[in-house]
Amino acid sequence: MTADKNTDEPALRRDDWGQAGVLSRAEAAADLVTRFASRVPPGTRLGTKDELRARCGVSVGTFNETLRLLQTRGVVTVQRGPGGGLFAAEQTPMARLAHSVLALDASQADVVQALRIRSALEPLLWQDALWHASPADIRELRRHLERMETAAEAGDANAFTRANWRLHAGVADLTPNALLCSLYVALLDLVERHALAVRPQPGVLLAQHVHDRCRLHAALIDTLDKRDEEALMRLIAEHDTTTTADAE
């Protein structure tokens, strides 16, 4: 195949490649619970997990994803035991900042700018991860990577996207800087909610592009394990140049 034909390789579209819509259902449920929480004072009990799941009309697996989104965004807190359930969280300045990012209208310009800011934050997050990741943290990142590789082999775009999201969110969780984590995850949410396609670099086959993304993230995780900051910074630069997205 010639280089010209390679450049015609279609984008990796979540709706065209494998199953579609799983993540959007979780997001829609998260938006619904967010509206509930916004109408009541902080600390108000919203209901049990099963009650809210039934109210949202989603499966157990989808609501687990919803709950993770809600907790990441600082919308709810979870209390165990009798009288427990989901409660409206106190809206900290960091949570309000994250919500302001998610409130953007997600025009193509918004997503492009979000990508630029997210890329600018990547070195800070990965550097913090280099010094704060425990062996257990690194094992968990490798599990996310394995899910990316499995999804790529199966042609499941949503699973690949979710695994990639979780890997990056997992890296963000390792920083002791709560503001950095909150802002980055909000930008990550915005990009993943509205990026419809992942495109390879010109002249690169789509399957090769997906393989390269897995390889790159494997190498990044290896640098955390080895505490190799020089190699980490080289790979972050490569990560930045290969990150592209198309917006609605």
C-alpha positions as CSV (number, residue, x, y, z in Angstrom):
1,M,0.0,0.0,0.0
2,T,1.3,3.4,-0.9
3,A,1.8,6.3,1.5
4,D,-1.0,8.2,-0.3
5,K,-3.4,5.4,0.4
6,N,-2.3,5.3,4.0
7,T,-3.3,8.9,4.5
8,D,-6.8,8.0,3.4
9,E,-7.1,5.5,6.3
10,P,-10.4,6.4,8.1
11,A,-10.4,7.8,11.5
12,L,-10.9,5.5,14.5
13,R,-14.5,6.4,15.1
14,R,-16.2,5.2,18.3
15,D,-19.5,4.9,16.5
16,D,-18.1,2.9,13.5
17,W,-15.6,0.7,15.3
18,G,-17.2,-1.9,17.6
19,Q,-19.9,-1.2,20.1
20,A,-21.0,2.4,20.7
21,G,-22.9,4.4,23.3
22,V,-21.8,2.7,26.6
23,L,-19.8,5.7,27.8
24,S,-22.5,8.2,26.7
25,R,-25.1,6.4,28.8
26,A,-22.9,6.6,31.8
27,E,-22.4,10.3,31.1
28,A,-26.1,11.0,30.6
29,A,-26.8,9.3,34.0
30,A,-24.0,11.4,35.6
31,D,-25.5,14.5,34.2
32,L,-28.9,13.5,35.6
33,V,-27.6,12.9,39.1
34,T,-25.6,16.2,38.9
35,R,-28.9,18.0,38.3
36,F,-30.4,16.3,41.3
37,A,-27.4,17.3,43.4
38,S,-27.4,20.9,42.2
39,R,-31.0,21.4,43.5
40,V,-30.3,20.4,47.1
41,P,-28.0,21.6,49.9
42,P,-24.6,19.9,50.3
43,G,-24.9,16.8,52.5
44,T,-28.4,16.0,51.3
45,R,-28.9,12.3,50.8
46,L,-29.8,11.6,47.2
47,G,-30.6,7.9,47.6
48,T,-29.0,4.5,47.6
49,K,-26.9,3.4,44.7
50,D,-29.7,1.0,43.5
51,E,-32.3,3.7,43.9
52,L,-30.4,6.2,41.7
53,R,-29.5,3.5,39.2
54,A,-33.2,2.7,38.8
55,R,-34.0,6.4,38.5
56,C,-31.4,6.8,35.8
57,G,-32.6,3.6,34.0
58,V,-29.2,2.1,33.4
59,S,-27.5,-1.2,34.1
60,V,-25.3,-2.0,37.1
61,G,-22.1,-1.8,35.0
62,T,-23.1,1.5,33.5
63,F,-24.0,3.0,36.8
64,N,-20.7,1.9,38.2
65,E,-19.1,4.0,35.5
66,T,-21.5,6.9,36.3
67,L,-20.6,6.7,40.0
68,R,-16.9,6.9,39.1
69,L,-17.5,10.0,37.0
70,L,-19.6,11.6,39.8
71,Q,-16.9,11.0,42.4
72,T,-14.1,12.2,40.1
73,R,-16.0,15.4,39.4
74,G,-16.7,16.0,43.1
75,V,-20.5,15.8,42.7
76,V,-21.3,13.2,45.3
77,T,-19.8,11.4,48.3
78,V,-20.6,7.8,49.2
79,Q,-21.3,6.7,52.7
80,R,-21.5,3.0,53.7
81,G,-23.7,1.3,56.3
82,P,-27.2,2.0,57.6
83,G,-28.5,5.3,56.4
84,G,-25.7,5.4,53.8
85,G,-25.9,6.0,50.1
86,L,-25.0,8.9,47.8
87,F,-24.9,12.4,49.2
88,A,-24.6,15.8,47.5
89,A,-21.0,16.9,47.9
90,E,-19.8,20.3,49.1
91,Q,-18.8,22.2,46.0
92,T,-15.2,23.2,46.5
93,P,-13.5,25.8,44.4
94,M,-11.7,23.0,42.6
95,A,-15.0,21.2,41.8
96,R,-16.5,24.4,40.5
97,L,-13.4,24.9,38.3
98,A,-13.9,21.4,36.9
99,H,-17.6,22.0,36.3
100,S,-16.8,25.2,34.5
101,V,-14.6,23.3,32.1
102,L,-17.4,20.7,31.5
103,A,-19.9,23.5,30.9
104,L,-18.0,24.6,27.7
105,D,-20.2,24.2,24.6
106,A,-17.7,21.7,23.2
107,S,-17.2,23.5,19.9
108,Q,-14.2,22.3,17.9
109,A,-12.3,25.2,19.2
110,D,-13.1,24.3,22.8
111,V,-11.9,20.7,22.3
112,V,-8.7,21.8,20.5
113,Q,-7.9,24.2,23.3
114,A,-8.7,21.6,25.9
115,L,-6.3,19.3,24.2
116,R,-3.6,21.9,24.2
117,I,-4.0,22.6,27.9
118,R,-4.3,18.9,28.7
119,S,-1.0,18.3,26.8
120,A,0.7,21.1,28.8
121,L,-0.3,19.4,32.0
122,E,0.9,16.0,31.0
123,P,4.6,16.5,32.0
124,L,3.6,17.7,35.5
125,L,1.3,14.7,36.1
126,W,3.7,12.1,34.8
127,Q,6.6,13.6,36.8
128,D,4.5,13.5,39.9
129,A,3.6,9.9,39.1
130,L,7.3,9.1,38.7
131,W,8.0,10.0,42.3
132,H,4.8,9.0,44.0
133,A,3.6,5.8,42.2
134,S,3.8,2.7,44.4
135,P,4.3,-0.8,42.9
136,A,0.5,-1.4,43.4
137,D,-0.2,1.9,41.5
138,I,2.0,0.7,38.6
139,R,0.3,-2.7,38.5
140,E,-3.1,-0.9,38.2
141,L,-1.8,1.2,35.3
142,R,-0.6,-1.9,33.6
143,R,-4.1,-3.4,34.0
144,H,-5.6,-0.4,32.2
145,L,-3.0,-0.9,29.5
146,E,-3.9,-4.6,29.1
147,R,-7.6,-3.5,28.6
148,M,-6.5,-1.0,25.9
149,E,-4.6,-3.8,24.1
150,T,-7.5,-6.3,24.4
151,A,-10.0,-3.7,23.1
152,A,-7.7,-2.8,20.2
153,E,-7.4,-6.5,19.2
154,A,-11.2,-6.9,19.5
155,G,-12.0,-3.7,17.6
156,D,-14.0,-2.3,20.5
157,A,-13.7,1.5,20.3
158,N,-15.6,2.3,23.5
159,A,-13.6,-0.2,25.6
160,F,-10.3,1.2,24.1
161,T,-11.5,4.8,24.9
162,R,-12.5,3.9,28.5
163,A,-9.3,2.0,29.2
164,N,-7.3,4.9,27.9
165,W,-9.3,7.4,29.9
166,R,-8.9,5.3,33.1
167,L,-5.1,5.0,32.5
168,H,-4.7,8.8,32.3
169,A,-7.1,9.4,35.2
170,G,-5.1,6.8,37.2
171,V,-1.9,8.8,36.5
172,A,-3.7,12.0,37.6
173,D,-4.8,10.3,40.9
174,L,-1.1,9.9,41.8
175,T,-0.3,13.6,42.0
176,P,-0.5,15.1,45.5
177,N,-1.6,18.4,43.8
178,A,-5.4,18.3,44.1
179,L,-5.9,21.3,41.8
180,L,-3.8,19.8,39.1
181,C,-5.7,16.5,39.3
182,S,-9.1,18.2,39.2
183,L,-8.4,20.4,36.3
184,Y,-6.7,17.6,34.3
185,V,-9.6,15.2,34.8
186,A,-12.1,17.8,33.8
187,L,-10.2,18.5,30.6
188,L,-9.9,14.7,30.0
189,D,-13.7,14.4,30.4
190,L,-14.4,17.3,28.0
191,V,-12.1,15.8,25.3
192,E,-13.3,12.2,25.7
193,R,-17.0,13.3,25.6
194,H,-16.7,15.2,22.4
195,A,-13.7,13.7,20.5
196,L,-15.3,11.5,17.9
197,A,-12.3,10.1,16.3
198,V,-8.6,9.3,16.7
199,R,-6.6,9.8,13.6
200,P,-3.2,8.4,12.8
201,Q,-0.3,10.6,11.7
202,P,-0.1,11.0,7.9
203,G,1.2,7.9,6.2
204,V,0.5,5.7,9.2
205,L,-2.1,2.8,9.0
206,L,-4.8,3.0,11.6
207,A,-4.1,-0.4,13.1
208,Q,-0.4,0.6,13.4
209,H,-1.4,3.8,15.1
210,V,-3.5,2.0,17.8
211,H,-0.6,-0.4,18.3
212,D,1.8,2.5,18.7
213,R,-0.4,4.1,21.3
214,C,-0.4,1.0,23.4
215,R,3.4,0.6,22.9
216,L,4.0,4.2,24.0
217,H,1.9,3.9,27.1
218,A,3.6,0.7,28.0
219,A,7.0,2.5,27.7
220,L,5.7,5.4,29.9
221,I,4.6,3.0,32.6
222,D,8.0,1.3,32.4
223,T,9.7,4.6,33.1
224,L,7.6,5.0,36.3
225,D,8.7,1.6,37.4
226,K,12.4,2.4,36.8
227,R,12.1,6.0,38.0
228,D,13.8,7.1,34.8
229,E,13.0,10.8,34.5
230,E,15.1,11.4,31.3
231,A,13.3,8.6,29.4
232,L,10.0,9.8,30.8
233,M,10.4,13.3,29.4
234,R,11.4,12.0,25.9
235,L,8.3,9.8,25.8
236,I,6.0,12.6,27.0
237,A,7.2,14.7,24.0
238,E,6.3,11.8,21.7
239,H,3.0,11.3,23.5
240,D,2.1,15.0,22.8
241,T,2.9,14.9,19.1
242,T,0.8,11.8,18.5
243,T,-2.3,13.0,20.4
244,T,-5.0,14.2,17.9
245,A,-8.8,14.3,18.0
246,D,-11.8,15.4,15.9
247,A,-14.7,17.3,17.5
248,E,-18.3,17.4,16.7
